[in-house]
Amino acid sequence: MSTPRDPGLSDPLLINDWLAVAWASSVPQGKLLSVRVLDRDVVLWRGESGLHAWRDLCVHRGAKLSLGTLSKSKGADCVACPYHGWEYNPLGECVRIPAHPDQPPPLRARVESFAVREKYGLIWVCLGTPRGPQAEVPAFPEGETGGYRLVYAGPYEFHAQGPRIIENLLDVSHLSIAHAGMLGDPARAEIGEYSVSTTPQGIVAKDIPIWQPDPDGTGRPGSVLYSYWVERPLTARMVKVKDDERFALLGTVTPVDSETSLAWVVIALNYAHDVPAEELRKFQDTVTAQDIRIVNSQRPELLPLDLQMELHLRSDQLAIAYRRWLQQMSLRYGTS
């Protein structure tokens, strides 16, 4: 596997975690899709043999396999390189070299493959070895619960690194200012008492009360209770409750390279089934555009884990817990 220019992108916490790289709908059967994750090129493809994620590189002369074609060879799905036509079977083994059709390909002629999963409408890839707490794709219980409708939003491009983006998602006191008229009201900006706990699984904060003019894009104001769970460095989930209505959101960030990140959002609602998905998605687009403007401007770009480097208030305790948790895990990417 190639080494990225930014050493933070080789952080084992990221290499061995699941990162979202595409919507499942963007990889239909018979299509090759090139994506970039952690400064590495990956090709996704789906055939009769299932879903695959490979290093986007032919071992012969380094051409991108994503520029090639899908075909059948010896009864199996194969990816043919666009340069010299070398054909690779679903195991990543080269099975045919057109210039030497009668010669068995060298055993070393195989593509590097990665673990891949499809869940919550996303395709997730692990460039290393998923194990321990990272063995499975990040949890999103509402995404697997009956009665919830899923709406997909993004990916949103940030010119910022992942920890700053996730901390923005966890920041409750910015809602009434940065998202005034939607997720908050400057005249009602006070954040009351709330508690945060750090468990072996991660960070939990529950029942944070916030008044919102439009909590979800349906245009109905009300007081909501926010709860957060952070169980991966670059993935967080949130649930806000109003009466019996539950709005859940999974937010996950994929570093493309040292300067660019993509944020993917999956929303689950147990209400508003008659509201068009496009309306809910446009609401999320507007909210995220307001966040992008702010997050891209933040300096320093690297999230300071030394709490003395920035000022903190009681309302920041969720963000404080996140920084301390990252420090305990020794995250190198996007931190200082």
VMD Tcl script that draws the C-alpha trace (Angstrom):
set ca {
  {0.00 0.00 0.00}
  {1.40 3.39 -0.98}
  {2.44 5.87 1.70}
  {0.56 9.21 1.72}
  {2.45 12.49 1.86}
  {0.86 13.37 5.21}
  {2.03 10.84 7.84}
  {-1.17 11.49 9.82}
  {-3.06 9.69 7.06}
  {-1.17 6.50 7.98}
  {-2.51 6.64 11.55}
  {-3.40 3.05 12.56}
  {-6.63 4.34 14.11}
  {-7.75 5.34 10.61}
  {-6.11 2.57 8.59}
  {-7.83 -0.11 10.70}
  {-11.22 1.62 10.87}
  {-14.15 1.59 8.47}
  {-14.41 4.71 6.30}
  {-17.34 5.60 4.06}
  {-16.24 5.98 0.44}
  {-19.40 5.98 -1.72}
  {-23.15 5.65 -1.72}
  {-24.14 2.07 -2.50}
  {-26.36 3.35 -5.31}
  {-23.29 4.78 -7.10}
  {-21.79 1.31 -7.60}
  {-24.30 -0.70 -9.64}
  {-23.32 -4.07 -11.02}
  {-20.96 -3.78 -13.96}
  {-19.48 -0.37 -13.02}
  {-15.97 0.57 -11.91}
  {-15.78 3.56 -9.55}
  {-12.55 5.26 -8.48}
  {-12.49 6.88 -5.03}
  {-9.73 8.47 -2.99}
  {-9.35 7.77 0.72}
  {-6.41 8.54 3.03}
  {-4.47 9.82 0.00}
  {-4.79 6.44 -1.73}
  {-6.72 5.50 -4.87}
  {-9.25 2.68 -4.49}
  {-11.45 1.12 -7.18}
  {-14.89 -0.20 -6.24}
  {-16.79 -2.67 -8.37}
  {-19.74 -4.99 -8.09}
  {-20.25 -8.18 -10.04}
  {-21.93 -11.54 -9.70}
  {-19.21 -12.35 -7.18}
  {-20.30 -9.46 -4.95}
  {-18.83 -6.10 -3.94}
  {-15.06 -5.50 -4.13}
  {-12.58 -2.78 -3.14}
  {-9.08 -2.90 -4.61}
  {-6.08 -0.66 -4.84}
  {-6.66 1.23 -8.09}
  {-3.43 0.09 -9.68}
  {-2.40 -2.54 -12.20}
  {0.78 -4.24 -10.99}
  {2.21 -4.35 -14.52}
  {2.76 -0.67 -15.38}
  {0.76 1.20 -12.77}
  {-2.31 2.18 -14.78}
  {-5.57 2.83 -12.95}
  {-7.82 -0.21 -13.12}
  {-10.86 2.04 -12.77}
  {-10.24 3.15 -16.37}
  {-10.59 -0.44 -17.54}
  {-13.56 -2.71 -18.11}
  {-15.44 -5.52 -16.44}
  {-15.63 -8.76 -18.34}
  {-15.88 -12.51 -17.98}
  {-12.82 -14.74 -18.11}
  {-12.88 -18.46 -17.41}
  {-16.42 -18.07 -16.08}
  {-15.55 -15.45 -13.47}
  {-15.97 -11.69 -13.14}
  {-12.75 -9.98 -14.18}
  {-11.39 -6.45 -14.29}
  {-9.31 -5.78 -17.39}
  {-6.57 -3.15 -17.22}
  {-7.03 -0.36 -19.83}
  {-3.32 -0.37 -20.74}
  {-2.32 -3.94 -21.63}
  {-5.52 -5.81 -20.87}
  {-4.29 -7.85 -17.92}
  {-7.35 -9.52 -16.39}
  {-7.85 -9.91 -12.63}
  {-10.41 -12.29 -11.10}
  {-12.52 -11.53 -7.95}
  {-9.65 -12.70 -5.73}
  {-7.41 -10.07 -7.32}
  {-5.34 -12.68 -9.14}
  {-4.20 -12.03 -12.69}
  {-5.64 -14.86 -14.79}
  {-4.83 -13.72 -18.31}
  {-2.22 -11.62 -20.09}
  {-3.31 -10.91 -23.70}
  {0.27 -10.50 -24.98}
  {1.09 -13.99 -23.67}
  {-2.23 -15.88 -23.61}
  {-0.62 -19.29 -23.16}
  {1.71 -18.22 -20.35}
  {0.46 -18.60 -16.74}
  {0.59 -15.17 -15.09}
  {3.26 -14.72 -12.37}
  {2.01 -15.49 -8.85}
  {3.00 -11.95 -7.84}
  {0.57 -10.54 -10.41}
  {-2.30 -9.78 -8.07}
  {-4.11 -6.65 -6.93}
  {-4.13 -5.49 -3.32}
  {-7.67 -5.89 -2.00}
  {-9.41 -4.32 1.01}
  {-12.24 -5.27 3.33}
  {-15.52 -3.76 2.12}
  {-19.06 -3.62 3.54}
  {-22.39 -2.14 2.49}
  {-24.56 -0.70 5.27}
  {-26.97 2.22 5.82}
  {-26.84 2.93 2.09}
  {-23.06 3.50 2.23}
  {-20.06 1.53 1.05}
  {-17.43 1.27 3.77}
  {-13.80 0.30 3.23}
  {-11.06 -0.65 5.69}
  {-7.53 -0.31 4.31}
  {-6.04 -2.30 7.19}
  {-7.43 -4.97 9.47}
  {-10.77 -4.32 11.19}
  {-10.59 -5.78 14.68}
  {-11.55 -5.15 18.28}
  {-13.92 -2.19 18.70}
  {-13.47 -1.43 14.99}
  {-14.32 -4.92 13.74}
  {-17.76 -3.80 12.56}
  {-19.04 -0.79 10.66}
  {-19.96 2.07 13.07}
  {-23.27 1.52 14.84}
  {-26.43 3.39 13.85}
  {-29.31 1.61 15.63}
  {-32.07 3.72 14.06}
  {-30.71 2.79 10.64}
  {-31.69 -0.80 11.33}
  {-34.95 -0.25 13.22}
  {-38.37 -0.71 11.70}
  {-40.54 2.37 11.34}
  {-37.62 4.65 10.47}
  {-37.17 6.23 7.07}
  {-33.61 6.81 5.82}
  {-32.59 9.96 3.96}
  {-29.08 10.33 2.53}
  {-27.23 13.65 2.29}
  {-23.81 14.59 0.96}
  {-21.04 13.88 0.62}
  {-20.05 17.39 1.64}
  {-16.57 18.61 0.79}
  {-14.67 20.36 3.56}
  {-11.22 21.90 3.21}
  {-10.53 20.85 6.77}
  {-9.46 17.74 8.66}
  {-11.79 15.25 10.27}
  {-11.51 16.09 13.99}
  {-12.55 19.73 13.41}
  {-15.57 18.52 11.42}
  {-16.71 15.99 14.03}
  {-16.23 18.51 16.84}
  {-18.50 20.88 14.91}
  {-21.21 18.20 14.89}
  {-20.83 17.86 18.67}
  {-20.93 21.62 19.35}
  {-24.37 22.44 20.75}
  {-23.76 26.12 21.52}
  {-23.18 27.08 17.88}
  {-26.65 25.97 16.78}
  {-28.45 29.17 17.79}
  {-25.79 31.40 16.19}
  {-24.46 29.72 13.03}
  {-27.86 28.18 12.24}
  {-30.13 30.98 13.49}
  {-33.69 30.66 12.28}
  {-33.30 26.93 11.72}
  {-31.59 25.05 14.53}
  {-31.67 27.86 17.05}
  {-32.53 31.41 18.02}
  {-29.87 33.93 19.21}
  {-32.41 35.24 21.72}
  {-32.64 31.76 23.25}
  {-29.00 30.73 22.98}
  {-28.36 29.70 26.59}
  {-27.23 26.09 27.03}
  {-28.41 24.52 30.26}
  {-26.71 21.93 32.39}
  {-25.95 18.60 30.80}
  {-23.67 15.69 31.57}
  {-21.11 13.84 29.48}
  {-19.60 10.46 30.24}
  {-16.69 8.58 28.69}
  {-17.22 4.82 28.56}
  {-15.11 1.96 27.19}
  {-17.10 2.37 23.95}
  {-16.64 6.13 23.66}
  {-18.45 9.33 24.64}
  {-22.11 9.74 25.55}
  {-24.07 12.94 26.23}
  {-27.80 12.79 26.78}
  {-30.87 15.00 26.95}
  {-29.43 18.42 26.09}
  {-32.44 20.80 25.81}
  {-32.49 23.22 22.86}
  {-35.31 25.31 21.36}
  {-35.34 25.26 17.56}
  {-37.41 27.22 15.02}
  {-37.12 24.36 12.51}
  {-35.53 21.23 13.98}
  {-35.61 19.09 10.85}
  {-36.77 20.92 7.74}
  {-40.49 20.35 8.29}
  {-41.00 23.90 9.58}
  {-42.45 23.05 12.99}
  {-40.72 24.82 15.93}
  {-40.29 23.21 19.31}
  {-38.06 22.23 22.19}
  {-35.95 19.16 21.49}
  {-33.59 16.99 23.52}
  {-30.25 16.18 21.91}
  {-28.20 13.06 22.71}
  {-24.82 12.15 21.22}
  {-22.64 9.06 20.90}
  {-19.03 9.10 19.67}
  {-17.52 5.63 19.28}
  {-15.01 6.22 16.44}
  {-12.58 9.11 15.95}
  {-14.30 10.31 12.76}
  {-17.88 9.09 13.25}
  {-20.61 10.36 15.56}
  {-24.33 9.86 15.85}
  {-27.02 12.07 17.27}
  {-30.68 11.72 18.21}
  {-33.02 14.60 18.91}
  {-36.42 13.93 20.39}
  {-39.60 16.02 20.34}
  {-42.56 14.26 21.95}
  {-42.66 10.86 20.25}
  {-40.73 12.02 17.19}
  {-37.14 10.87 16.87}
  {-34.68 12.40 14.40}
  {-31.43 10.43 14.26}
  {-28.30 11.35 12.32}
  {-25.13 9.43 11.55}
  {-22.24 11.68 10.55}
  {-18.98 10.20 9.34}
  {-15.92 11.89 7.84}
  {-13.56 10.39 5.27}
  {-10.16 12.05 4.80}
  {-9.47 12.30 1.06}
  {-6.00 13.77 1.54}
  {-4.32 16.17 3.96}
  {-6.43 19.14 2.79}
  {-9.82 17.69 1.86}
  {-12.43 15.65 3.72}
  {-15.84 14.33 2.75}
  {-18.68 14.27 5.28}
  {-21.46 11.73 4.77}
  {-24.83 12.07 6.52}
  {-27.52 9.43 6.98}
  {-30.75 10.63 8.61}
  {-33.35 8.33 10.14}
  {-36.82 9.59 11.11}
  {-39.78 7.77 12.61}
  {-42.16 10.52 11.38}
  {-42.70 12.91 8.43}
  {-42.91 10.02 6.00}
  {-44.98 12.20 3.67}
  {-42.30 14.92 3.38}
  {-40.28 14.45 0.16}
  {-36.73 13.27 0.79}
  {-35.45 16.09 -1.40}
  {-36.89 18.70 0.99}
  {-35.18 17.10 3.98}
  {-31.96 16.80 2.01}
  {-32.06 20.48 0.99}
  {-32.47 21.43 4.64}
  {-29.35 19.42 5.51}
  {-27.51 20.97 2.54}
  {-28.26 24.46 3.89}
  {-27.20 23.60 7.43}
  {-23.96 21.97 6.25}
  {-23.10 24.88 3.95}
  {-23.29 27.15 6.99}
  {-20.94 24.80 8.85}
  {-18.47 24.45 5.96}
  {-17.94 28.23 5.84}
  {-17.03 28.26 9.54}
  {-15.05 25.04 9.82}
  {-12.92 25.82 6.75}
  {-11.96 29.11 8.42}
  {-10.84 27.65 11.76}
  {-7.24 28.08 12.82}
  {-5.21 26.23 13.70}
  {-6.34 23.64 11.19}
  {-5.22 20.84 13.53}
  {-7.48 20.30 16.53}
  {-5.53 21.24 19.69}
  {-5.69 18.39 22.19}
  {-3.91 20.51 24.78}
  {-6.87 22.21 26.44}
  {-4.72 25.20 27.36}
  {-4.44 26.17 23.68}
  {-8.03 27.42 23.38}
  {-10.70 28.78 25.73}
  {-13.46 26.48 26.97}
  {-16.77 26.98 28.76}
  {-19.25 24.71 30.50}
  {-21.27 24.48 27.28}
  {-18.18 23.05 25.54}
  {-17.93 19.98 27.77}
  {-18.90 17.54 24.99}
  {-16.15 18.92 22.76}
  {-13.73 18.82 25.70}
  {-14.56 15.16 26.30}
  {-13.98 14.45 22.59}
  {-10.53 16.07 22.67}
  {-9.53 14.19 25.81}
  {-10.75 10.92 24.28}
  {-8.72 11.50 21.10}
  {-5.68 12.23 23.25}
  {-6.16 9.00 25.19}
  {-6.25 7.08 21.90}
  {-3.17 8.95 20.61}
  {-4.85 10.02 17.38}
  {-2.20 11.62 15.16}
  {-4.35 12.62 12.21}
  {-5.79 16.13 12.32}
  {-4.63 16.90 15.84}
  {-1.85 18.80 17.54}
}
mol new
graphics top color blue
foreach p $ca { graphics top sphere $p radius 0.5 }
foreach p [lrange $ca 0 end-1] q [lrange $ca 1 end] { graphics top cylinder $p $q radius 0.2 }
display resetview
